[in-house]
Amino acid sequence: MFRVDYNLSNKDAISAFYIFDDQPQTYPFQIIQGASTGGDVPVGSGFSNAQRFQTGSISWTRTISPIMVNEFRFATNRSAILQSDPTDKTTPQALGFTSVNADDPKGAAPPLMFLNGAFSLGPSPQGPTKLHDTTFQYQDTLSWTRGNHQLKFGGDFRWVENNFNFDFFNNGSFFFGDFGPYTGLFGTASNGSVLADFVGGFWDNYFQFSTARYGIRTHSLYFFGQDAWKIRKNFGLDFGLRYEYNSPQVDPGNEIIGWFPGQQSTKFPGSPPDVLYPGDPGTPNRGLVYPDRNNFAPRLGFAWDIFGNSRLVMRGGAGIFYDIEDGALNLQFGGQPPFGYVANNFPDYTSVPTAQGTFVSDPFFGGLYPDPYPFALQGKIGTFFSPAISFAFVVSPHFRTPYSEHFNYGFQYQLTKNTMVEAVYAGSLGRKAIQSTETNFPTLAALQAQLAAAGGDASQLNPECARPLAACDANGNPTGAQQLLTNVSEGTSSSHQLQLTVDRRLRHGLQFRAAYTLSKSIDDSSGFRARSSTLTDPTNPRLDRGLADFDATHRLVISPIWQIPFGSHGNSLLSKLTGGWSVAAIVSFQSGNPFTIYSNNNSSQLNNFLDRADVIGPVTIFKDPRTIRTFSPSLDGLHGSCLGGKETGPFWFDPTNLVCANDFDVPGGVPLFSHGNMGRNSLRGPGINNWDISILKDFKFTESKSLQFQASFFNAFNHVQFFGPSSSEGASGFSSNFGQVTSDTTPSTTTAYYRGPRLIQFALKLYF
C-alpha cells in the first residue's frame, strides 16, 4: 500500500494511492455442514481459496476561486479469485463411478454425497471457480458557495467487466433420503433409513452441471445537482435531483437466454419456442433487456432549530434511491442449454444395476438419461438434448431498475449538558423489487385435464407434462422445456420504524447509548437467496405477501462504557495496579424473525415445493425450547402429519395442528391444487438475549506511550441463542427435526448476530 499527496501549485493538488491485498486460504479439513461449504466429514472435503484485490485512485483538486472548487477522480479496482479448489483431485472414475465425468477435467474431484439429516461427503460444489472483476470509475464534482447556498454538481461514470468460470457441481452429486428412505419401501416407513439407502446405493436424485462461463459488460452514468440552502439562522433546507442510467448487462460470449412468448429462435432453431438468444430477430440488444432511462431521484431534507438555542431540533427528509441489478442474478445464465447441460436424474430401480452391483456407478442408467460430459470438450455447444431445457434462468426483457422511497421525521432534544434524546419515525417503500418466478409452470387447466383423464386418480398426475413447453412424448417424458425461472421487477415492500435513542457523553467516567426500535417490515420476497424469493404461485404474487424474513418487532441495544475510578490517582504501585480499569458492554435484546412452514407435499402440483401446511387449530409457541418434548403423528393421519415420525427434541412449537398430508392420501388433508392455508412467515422464531462484555486495563508509561490489556467475553453469560426452524430443517415438512430449533456452535463472531457459546478473547496493544 502507498499514498502520494502533492501540491502542484497554490490552486492545484493531486493525490494518489494503491492497495494490493493477497489472501491465500486453505481448508484441509472443512467440517462445516452445508452445500455451500462442502461436506462435514474430513475425507475428500478439503479445498483452498486464493484471493487478490487491487485498488488504485488518482484525484486532482482545482481551486477555481475562493468560492468554487472542482475535484476530478479516476479509480479502478480489480479482484481475482480462485475459490473452492478441491484438495483431493481423485477422479470419479478412479472411485468406481464409471459413467461420471467431470465437465471441467481441471476441477475433477470425488462426487458429492448428501444424506438428508445425516452427513455430507465431498468438496464444495461451488468450484473450482475463477472470478475476475474490474471496475473503472471517472467522477467529477463542482462545489460552489453562493451566498446562503452551497451548490454541488457532478457526474459519475463507471464501466464494469466481470468474467467467471464456475464449476458448479462439476463432478456430479448424489442425494439420499430427500423423498424419504427408499429402504422403507421394503417394510414400514420406520424401518427405512437414509444410512441404509447410502450403503445400498439407493439415491433419490443425481445432479450435475456444465461449467458455467459467463461475463458481464455494463456501464453506469450518474448525474446530480444539489443545494444546501441556509434560509434562516435556525432553518436549513437540502434538496437535489439525481439521474441514474445502468445499461443492460451484456455477456461477451452471448450466453444469455431471453423470455419472448410467441417467438421462435432462428439462431438456435432446435430451441423450444418462447426463448430467444442474442442475435435473434425481435430482441432489443445483446443483453435482451430494454434500457430503463427514466430513473430520476429527487431528494429533500430540512433541519429546524425550533427555539434557536440548539436544544430542540426537528429534522425530516425524503428521497428516491435506485438500486443496480445484482450481477449475481445474471451469473445464473452460464452453462445453460445449448451452452451446457443440466443433469437432474431420478433413479429407475426397475432396471438391473451395473456389474459393480450398485446404481451409483452409472447414474445415467446406460443411456436412459443423456450423458454429454465434458460438454464443451466434446463440441456439444449448440446441441439440445431431451428434454431440450430441463432447467434455466431466462431474462425478462422488460426488467426495470428497482428503487425505494425513504422518508424520516423526528426530534432531537438536549435533555442535559451531556445527555441527548432522540425520537424518529423512519419509513421506506420498495418498488419494482426483484422477484423470481417461473414462466413455464404447470397450468391448472392442464393438471385438471390430466386428473379427469385419470378418472380422478391424483397419483397419475404428471406435473412436468402440464408445463406449456414440455412437449411430452407418449411415455410422459418431457422433450421440450421444463423449469424456466426469470427475475421480474414487480416486488413491493414496506418498512415502518419508531426509533428512540438516548446518548450520554462521558461524565464522571460513564458514557452510554441506549437505542430502541419498534418496527414492522412487510414484503413479498426477502432476497434472491431466500427460499421465499421464488413466487409460490406465479399467477398470484399476493400469496407471498407477509412479514419480511428479517422483520424484528422489538430491538433494544445498550452500550455503556465505565471508567472505574478506583486507584486512578497517585503514582504508587497500588494505584497503578488498581487504576486505569474500564468496562464496556454491548447488550442486545431482539424479537425473533418470522418463518414459514413448508409442507413438502407438492399439493399444488407445481413441483416447486413451496406449498405450505394447512392450519386446523391454534399453534402453541413454547417460550423455552430447552424442555425436551416428544410428538408423534396422530392416528387420524391429519394432526401432526408434518412430522417425519415420532420425534423427541427441543421443540419450538406444537406441531399437532399443522397438516402436511394431501387430501388424496388422507381425507381432510391439504386440498389438491392448493398451496395450503398457512400464510408466509406466520410464525416467529426465538429472539436474541446477548451480553458482550469487555474489560480493559491501561498502563500509562509516558505521555505518548501506553499499554492496553483487553479481555472480551462474547455471549458472556453463555446463554444459548437458538436459531429458529429453517426452511431446510425444522420448518420443512417430514424432516426429522420438524418443529425444533437448532443452536449455533460456530466459534466465530463474523456473522451478523453471533449466537454461539461463550467466546473469550484476549488482546494486548502498545500505543506509541
Protein Blocks (a to p, Z undefined) as FASTA:
>chain_A
ZZddddfblmbccdddddddddddddfbacbecjklopfbfghpaccddddddddddddd
ddfbfkbccddddddddddddehiafblcdfklnopakbccfblmlgccdddddehiace
dddfkbccddddddddddddddddehjaccddddddddddddddddehklopadehklop
fklmmmcfklpcfklmmmnopafbdcdddddddddddddddddddddddfblkbccdddd
ddddddddddfklpacdddehiacfklmmbcehiacehiahiablnopacdfkbccdddd
ddddfkonomaccddddddddddddfklmmmmgopafkbccddddddfkbccdfkopakl
mmngnolaccfbcfklnopgoiacddfblbdcdddfkbccdddddddddddddfblmbcc
dddddddddehiacdddfkbccfklmmmmmmmnnopaklpcfklmpfklopafkopafbb
cddcddddfbccdddddddddddddeehiacdddddddddddfbebjkbmklpcfblmlm
mlmgccdfklcfbacddddddddfehkgcjbfklmmmgoiacdddddddddddddddekl
omnononopaccddfbdcdddfblkbccdddddfkomnoplpgbjcddjdfbdcklpcfb
dfklmghiacehiabjadehkbccdddddddddddddddfblmbccddddddehklopac
dddddfklmmpghiakgoiacddfbfcfkbmbdcbdcdddddddddZZ
